[in-house]
Amino acid sequence: MSTRNNQANKAAARERLRQERERQAKKDRIRRQGIVAGSAVVLLAIAGGVGYAVVQGNKPSHWEAAKNATTIVAPKNTTGTNGTTVVIGKASAPKTLEVFEDSRCPICAQFEQTVGKTVQNDIDAGKFKIQYVGATFIDNSDNGTGSKNALSALGAALNVSPEAFLQYKTALYSTQFHPEETNDKFAKDSYLLQVADSVSALKNNATFQKDVKQGTFDAWAMKMSATFDKSGVQGTPTFKMDGKTLTADDGSQNPPMTVAQFDTAINAALKA
């Protein structure tokens, strides 16, 4: 009896061991399947991520896309192809002064701070009109976007009124707001809106703010920049009347940078 019991006990133990091994083997199979499946998911995720990165990398940048845009929203108060002709002043003014400027240009800022008031007075008096041509070449030297972004914001100001445009341009070039050339502050919409708060026609102007934030005139800015590039002008600021470049009366080929130099140059150009 004892022998039969021992044999039965041993058989039961062997059966339990077999069942335990089967359970463990099943667990191992499930674990291996999970690892394989998980690895496949990871590989798919990596492949998907790489694919997404490649696609994104091949997409043109925002400003490249704006440059190549075929639908252009031009600001009010413009004429010409794609609205890139911006003329401001009295219709009765005898001649037009072409003004070539880049918003990030420190020499342009110096001119505006020194001579800008005189230019504004001459425009108001009907002495001449100005045709503004905006440049963005400074962005190219440091892969920045401030020149382009500021030019788009100037378009938003022009859309409000020519007066708002001139006042905003003055504010951008002011000692208070104009950054060092290497500081791309104008790339930030928030900073451009901060500058605009100093202009009564733009402060709390919902349409202007929307146009800046949404880049309504980004494509227009790139077309304006292309107009500058086609002009042959090599630097800013540059001033032309009747196709001739205004220069200082000191024997150099530099632009007039003082009120006296500007008055001399503009009076000679008006008489020519």
Sequence and secondary structure as in RCSB ss.txt:
>XXXX:A:sequence
MSTRNNQANKAAARERLRQERERQAKKDRIRRQGIVAGSAVVLLAIAGGVGYAVVQGNKPSHWEAAKNATTIVAP
KNTTGTNGTTVVIGKASAPKTLEVFEDSRCPICAQFEQTVGKTVQNDIDAGKFKIQYVGATFIDNSDNGTGSKNA
LSALGAALNVSPEAFLQYKTALYSTQFHPEETNDKFAKDSYLLQVADSVSALKNNATFQKDVKQGTFDAWAMKMS
ATFDKSGVQGTPTFKMDGKTLTADDGSQNPPMTVAQFDTAINAALKA
>XXXX:A:secstr
 HHHHHHHHHHHHHHHHHHHHHHHHHHHHHHHHHHHHHHHHHHHHHHHHHHHHHHHHHS  HHHHHHT SS    
SS BSGGG BEEES TT S EEEEEEETT HHHHHHHHHHHHHHHHHHHTTS EEEEEEE HHHHHHT  HHHHH
HHHHHHHHHH HHHHHHHHHHHTSTTT   TT  GGG HHHHHHHHTTSTTTTT HHHHHHHHHTTTHHHHHHHH
HHHHHHT  SSSEEEETTEE   TTSSSS   SHHHHHHHHHHHHH 
